[in-house]
Structure formats: C-alpha cells, structure tokens
C-alpha cells in the first residue's frame, strides 16, 4: 500500500557555512600569541642587559634570615663575590682559596676561607684599646686585599692557620718587636698596632717559605716510604708467587692443599680419642696440627692472592687499552674542549635555538662526557699498571707502609692576586722564587659594561627585540610592527 507523501519527513538542510567568524578568531589568537612572544622576548632582553656582575659584595646580608636546622632554601639572587672572580666554576674545594680583607680606615686584616665576611670573623681581631675592635662589619669599610690560591686544601688550611697566628703575634707581642712604641700616646700606638697591611705581605712570604722547606722534607719522606714499599712488594709478591707455584705443582705431598686439609681433620679426630688424652699426646698432636694449619693457611693465602693479582692485572690491561692507542692524549684534550664549549652553550642558551636543538646538544654532551670518563679511566689504569699502585698490589704491605703520607706542600700552582700590586713590595726580597704576583681583576666586568641613557637604552632594547623575533619567526616582525602601529592609531583616535 503506498504511503502518503504528507507523512514523509525530510532532514533540514545544513546552515550556510561562513568562515568570517572563524577567521576573525584565528586572527585574534595570532595577534595575542604575537604579543605574548613580544613580551617574552622583551623580558629576556631586559634580563640579559642587566649588568649583575658590577657591584662586588664582601659581606653577608645581616638582615637575611637563616633557615632552620635541617632545612635549605634557594636564595632568590646569588651575590657577585670574589669567588666569581678567581674561581668562577666553583671547582676548588674548601680551603684551597684564602680571601684576605682589609679595613680601608685602620688597615686591619681579616683572613677568611669564604668569599663573604660575617660578624663572626670579627672574633679574629683582639681588643687592644678603645675603638680597636668594630662592633659590627660595615660593607663600606672592608675591601678585598688579596686572594691566595694554593694547590691543596690541606696546604691552604696550614697557611690560613699560620697567617692568623702571625697576625696575633704582631698585635699582642708588639712590645718585643717595636719597643719604641711604648713612648707613644695610646691612640697613636693603637693605630700603629692595628695597621697590619705591611705585616700581612711579610707574613705571607714567610709562610710560603716555611711551606717550601717543609714540602721538601715531606717529599723526601714520601719518596723514602714509596721506595721501601716497592722493595717490600717485590720481595713479598715473589714469595707469594713461589708458594702459589709450589701448591699448583704438587711435587711434594706437604705442598698439596687437599692433603694438608685431610691431615688437619685427622689430627682433630686423634685429639678427641680416649687413648690420646694424656698430656704428652695432647701436646704432641696440638703441635703437629698447628704446624699443618700454618702451612695450609700460607698456601691458601698465596693461591688466593696470586689469582686476585692476576685478575686485577687483566682488568687494568683491558681498561688501559684506549690509552695505548695512537694520539690518545690529543683525543682527550679535543674532547674536553668540545665538552667545555657545549657546556657553556647550554648554560647560556641562544634564544633563537629550538628545544630540539638544545636536546641534541645535551645528548652530545652526555656522549662526550662518557668518552672523556673512559679515556681518563684508561690513563689512570695505565699509571696503576706501570707503578703497581692499585689496591690489590698494595694489600700485602704492612700498616706502616700501607698508610701513605700526606701530599707534600709545593709552591707550584700558588697564585697571589693583589688588589694593589704595590702591597707585594712590602716583602720585596723575601718572596720565594716560584711565586708569581697577579692583579685581581675586579673591574674587568665593569669596563665591559656600556652605560646608556634612558632613550639610548630603549632604542637598543627595541632593536634587540626586533632581531630576536625576526630570527625566531621570519616575517613576523612586520606583522608585530603593523599591529603596534594600528594600536597607537586607535589610541590616538579614541583620545
């Protein structure tokens, strides 16, 4: 039966498609993203143009609240200190660098192992009269005097302790060295005692001379101990090899480890038998068992140590294989230079580079670090292989020879950086020959900073922002400028 056409229902036709609203939303979104990009680039340029490392700080902020015990918080701003000048990477361990500060009014000297002074450093200064000891540290009165860099932290601590002792003698035993000061009025005498500027140079020269003399004695003692250790190791390892070869050869029954173990078990059983309980038999059996146990322990020890030494030598030979290749030294230096360049590039990334490029650089840096670690381990293994300095070879040494002596003091690598090189003249003729004096480059960054007026700064800032946007999005610069021009026109018309 045919259906009535009146009852048929048709779908409503779709609405007409218009792209004007969607296009307008896309344009608005693009304009908003362009403004966001421009603001971020402008903020980056402002941060980068701020000359942070211009004002050197020498004092800890007394108003800063210390964190509670067991807590740690990151400071919002890192101060620019002497450590950023002499050890920018912060790789020197505590004690290698001695910071010397001077009071610009009284020429009092304070020694510190930290780049910033705190009020507890005033405890170094003795009370010798009225106004001789400041109640608090003032940043406008204390200035860097010099920085002393030593090869090891042990040598640095030794020099730090001696410098403080010498200054204490100058301040407390002045009547033995300057008897003529007794006739001066007390104010003039206090000023002369507080003035330690010249004494500091003489004290440092004397401390370095003492360390040079003591270093030669330490070197002789260490060389003598090392010679004794090498002689003992040669003799002891020869004995161990001989015993191990004897145990492996089994030419004699008394050198067979299994036979000796059987003898020990047999003697242990005989000691418990009833007919061997008298005193004479017990003494005879115990002596025989003791002799067999001593011989067994010697052979077992020799075989075990020989196997350990052989395994250690094979491992060192395998590890040292890359160091024996042709040009290994040059390859290591080249890899270290490449890693240094990449590390600096990642520490200060170029804003025009993408995140993918930075990730590639990180992977390359990780691979370079792995190759560098492998080569450094190879050179260290080669040194140990040649000098037999690994722990297995030295394990046969007695305690007096196993404990190595401290690193000898040396003047190689000692750096003295003066704020004023004329202060080194106070100890002219007393400095050891290897010592080289340098100038402390405090004003190096200040001379590289260009000071601009407000108009010049805004002009340079806008140029830098335009260059970065053009590098990030070629062609976007014209759009940003056009939008800025339209916004200014709109603001003018509305006004």
HUBELNOR-V110061 format. One record per pair of residues at least 24 apart in sequence whose C-alpha atoms are under 8 Angstrom apart, sorted by the first residue. I is the first residue (numbers start at 0). GAP is how many residues later the second one is. D is the distance in Angstrom with one decimal. If there is no record, write none. Layout:
BEGIN
I GAP D
I GAP D
END
This chain:
BEGIN
30 452 7.9
33 446 6.7
34 445 7.6
36 432 8.0
37 427 7.4
37 431 7.3
40 424 6.0
40 427 7.3
40 428 7.4
41 419 7.6
41 420 7.9
41 423 5.8
44 416 6.8
44 419 7.1
44 420 6.8
45 415 7.5
50 398 6.9
51 28 7.6
52 27 5.7
52 392 6.7
52 393 7.7
53 26 7.9
53 389 7.9
53 391 6.4
53 392 5.4
54 25 7.0
55 24 5.4
55 25 5.6
55 26 7.4
55 386 7.8
56 24 5.3
56 25 7.9
56 59 7.4
56 82 8.0
57 24 7.7
57 57 6.9
57 58 4.9
57 59 6.0
57 81 6.8
57 84 7.6
57 85 7.3
57 86 7.6
58 57 5.0
58 58 4.7
58 59 6.2
58 78 7.7
58 79 7.9
58 80 6.1
59 56 5.7
59 57 5.9
59 58 5.6
61 56 8.0
80 34 6.1
80 35 7.1
81 33 5.6
82 32 5.9
84 356 7.1
84 357 7.0
85 61 8.0
92 60 6.6
93 59 6.4
94 57 7.6
94 58 4.4
94 59 7.1
94 61 5.1
94 62 5.6
95 53 5.8
95 54 5.2
95 55 6.5
95 56 5.6
95 57 4.4
95 58 7.7
95 59 7.4
95 60 4.9
95 61 7.6
96 50 7.0
96 51 5.7
96 52 4.5
96 53 6.4
96 56 8.0
96 59 6.7
97 49 5.8
97 50 5.1
97 51 6.5
97 58 7.1
97 62 6.9
98 45 7.6
98 47 6.5
98 48 4.8
98 49 6.6
99 44 6.2
99 45 5.4
99 46 5.3
99 47 6.0
99 48 8.0
100 41 6.3
100 42 5.6
100 43 4.5
100 44 4.9
100 45 7.1
101 40 5.5
101 41 5.4
101 42 6.2
101 43 5.5
101 95 7.7
102 38 5.5
102 39 4.6
102 40 6.4
103 37 5.6
103 38 6.1
103 39 6.7
104 36 6.8
105 85 6.9
105 88 6.3
105 89 5.9
106 87 6.6
106 88 4.8
106 89 6.0
106 90 5.7
107 86 5.4
107 87 5.6
107 88 5.6
107 89 7.0
108 87 6.2
108 88 7.0
108 91 7.5
110 49 7.3
110 52 7.9
110 53 7.2
123 40 7.8
125 42 8.0
125 45 7.6
127 43 8.0
127 62 7.0
128 61 6.7
131 58 7.1
131 62 7.3
143 275 6.8
144 273 6.3
144 274 5.6
144 275 7.6
145 270 6.9
145 271 5.4
145 272 4.3
145 273 5.7
145 294 7.3
146 268 7.9
146 269 5.8
146 270 5.2
146 271 6.7
146 293 7.8
147 266 7.2
147 267 5.7
147 268 4.7
147 269 6.5
148 264 7.7
148 265 5.6
148 266 5.0
148 267 6.5
149 261 7.8
149 263 6.5
149 264 4.8
149 265 6.8
150 259 7.4
150 260 7.8
150 261 7.3
150 262 5.7
150 263 6.4
154 254 6.2
158 48 6.3
158 49 7.7
161 45 6.8
162 37 7.9
162 40 6.4
162 41 6.8
162 44 7.1
165 37 6.6
166 29 7.6
166 32 7.7
166 33 7.4
166 36 7.8
169 26 8.0
169 29 7.9
196 226 7.7
197 225 7.1
197 228 5.5
197 229 7.7
198 227 8.0
200 222 6.8
200 223 6.1
200 225 6.1
200 226 5.6
201 224 6.8
201 225 4.9
201 228 7.4
204 222 6.9
204 225 6.1
204 226 5.1
204 227 7.2
205 224 7.4
205 225 7.7
207 203 7.5
207 223 7.8
207 224 7.2
208 222 7.4
208 223 6.1
210 198 6.1
210 199 7.2
210 200 8.0
211 197 6.6
211 198 6.1
211 199 6.5
213 195 7.0
214 193 5.0
214 194 4.2
214 195 5.8
215 192 7.4
215 193 7.7
217 188 7.9
217 189 7.7
217 190 5.1
217 191 7.3
218 189 5.5
221 182 7.7
221 183 6.1
221 186 7.9
224 176 6.7
225 175 7.9
227 173 7.7
228 168 7.0
228 172 5.9
228 173 7.8
231 165 7.2
232 160 7.5
232 161 7.3
232 163 7.0
232 164 6.8
235 160 7.2
236 159 8.0
239 62 4.9
239 63 7.8
239 65 7.6
239 66 7.0
240 61 6.9
240 65 6.5
242 55 7.8
242 56 6.1
242 59 5.9
242 60 7.6
243 55 6.5
243 58 5.1
243 59 4.8
243 62 6.8
246 52 6.4
246 56 7.5
254 44 7.6
256 39 6.3
256 42 7.1
256 43 7.4
259 32 6.4
259 33 7.7
259 35 8.0
259 36 6.1
260 35 7.2
262 26 7.8
262 29 7.3
263 25 5.9
263 28 6.5
263 29 6.7
307 84 7.1
308 83 6.2
308 84 6.7
311 80 7.1
312 72 7.0
315 65 5.4
315 66 7.1
315 68 7.8
315 69 6.4
316 64 7.5
316 65 7.4
316 68 7.3
318 58 7.1
318 59 5.3
318 62 6.3
319 57 7.5
319 58 4.1
319 59 6.2
319 60 7.7
319 61 5.3
319 62 5.1
320 57 6.7
321 53 6.5
321 56 6.1
322 52 6.4
322 55 5.3
322 56 5.5
322 59 7.2
327 47 7.8
331 40 6.4
331 43 6.7
331 44 7.9
334 33 6.5
334 36 7.9
334 37 6.6
335 32 8.0
335 36 7.0
337 30 7.9
338 26 6.0
338 29 6.3
338 30 7.1
350 117 7.6
351 116 6.6
351 119 6.2
351 120 5.5
410 24 7.0
END
